[in-house]
Amino acid sequence: MALMSTPRLVRDDDAQREQMRALAADVAAERYAPRAAEWDANRTPFPIEERRFLGALGFLGITHPERFGGLGAPLLDALVVLEELAKQCRPAAFQVFEANTGPAQVLNLLGSEEQRARYLPAIVRGDATMALAISEPDAGSAATDLATRATLADGSYLVNGTKRWISNGGEADHYLVYVRLNDRPGAKAIGALIVDANTPGVSFGASEKLMGFRGIPSADIIFEDAHVPAENLLVGAGRFRDLFGGFSIERLGNATMSLAIAQAALDRSLAYVHERKQFGKPLIEFQSIQLTLADMLMQVEAARLLIYRAAANADHGLPNSLEVSLAKCTANEMAKRVTDLAMQVHGGNGYTEEYGLERLHRDAHGWAIAGGTPTMQRIRIVSELLGRSFDQRR
């Protein structure tokens, strides 16, 4: 197909989802698969012109309102596109992830009409990006320990602090920054500001040399008396639960990235065992290989059903937090196991860069850490199941 001449998608009915899936699969195979390994090896940030290409296809506005240039489609539509792109190229999929399930979606759900009109059209077109800034040097899983402070004075917030492990840090145009707005303890003081990257007093650390996530920059953000207009307050103090409700959508995007990685490992393994021969016959003829493939498929499909259930129940709103944690924890752990099994199926070839399995395995571990580790998800699962919280500080 002629990808550059593909018309922009216009949603008509539920059949549109499969049209989007097919288009995303073609784009991923023809445009990004040939370049993904090189971008990974060189840690190349995703090119701006490619982001705009995804915007022109409609992929960056799948879940956003039509009045801002989006398609106004359900969350599941974005996830199927995300999966197809991520099978071949995680940096390409990350653009769809950030725009549809990441901070731009939190803005869409919780922002004012003026804020949405100011930021969303450019994000949907691919002209701008928004990254999320929660973690800090001393606040990772314990997000409510964050210390970055924003003080209101003379019509603007004065922001001071440091954010760490910021995906797309130093590359994004805007940041959704979790801050402490007053002296109340824990989550009661936490809100969120939209901070433009070119704000005086905002600087960035060196890009991290991560094991995976290559092509998706990660860097510290340093705020030193950064003045942010008062109208950039997205969520005030005391609405931490609302913020993390929006963040649950990002976790479904995260789970889908893990699903895509595992599906890619399974697909490559299925092709390999039909081609590779040992002892005079294809590997697929060996019972041990058949059992391994069956285990891989069962794990992939179980994760897919959990993700799709949570997304379908969310539709255009917030997903159920228990369903999200079940999906994310299952998919994250599954992707690590399945990519490891794929390497074993490939034998010595699985340990080379040529077959791309090591790249899948590295990325699988990265997505398990991002957005709340499997350990923290297990704690959330029990908390949601019992309807009570557990104080980890006691």
Buried (B, 14 or more C-beta within 10 A) or exposed (E): EEEEEBEEBEBEEEEBBEEBBEBBBBBBBEBBBEBBBEBBEEBBBBEEEBBBBBBBBBBBBBBBBEEBBBBBBBBBBBBBBBBBBBBBBBBBBBBBBBBBBBBBBBBBBBBEEEBBEBBBBBBBBBBBBBBBBBBBEEBBEBBBEBEBBBEEEEEBBBBBBBBBBBBBBBBBBBBBBBBBBBEEEEBBBBBBBBBBBEBEBBBBBEBBEBEBBBBBBBBBBBBEEBBBBEEBBBBEBBBBEBBBBBBBBBBBBBBBBBBBBBBBBBEBBBEBBEEBEEEEEBBBBBEEBEEBBEEBBEBBBEBBEBBBBBBEBBEEEBBBBBBBBBBBBBBBBBBBBBBBBBBEBBEEEBEEEEBBBBBBBBBBBBBBBBBBBBEBBBBBBEBBEEEEEEEEEE
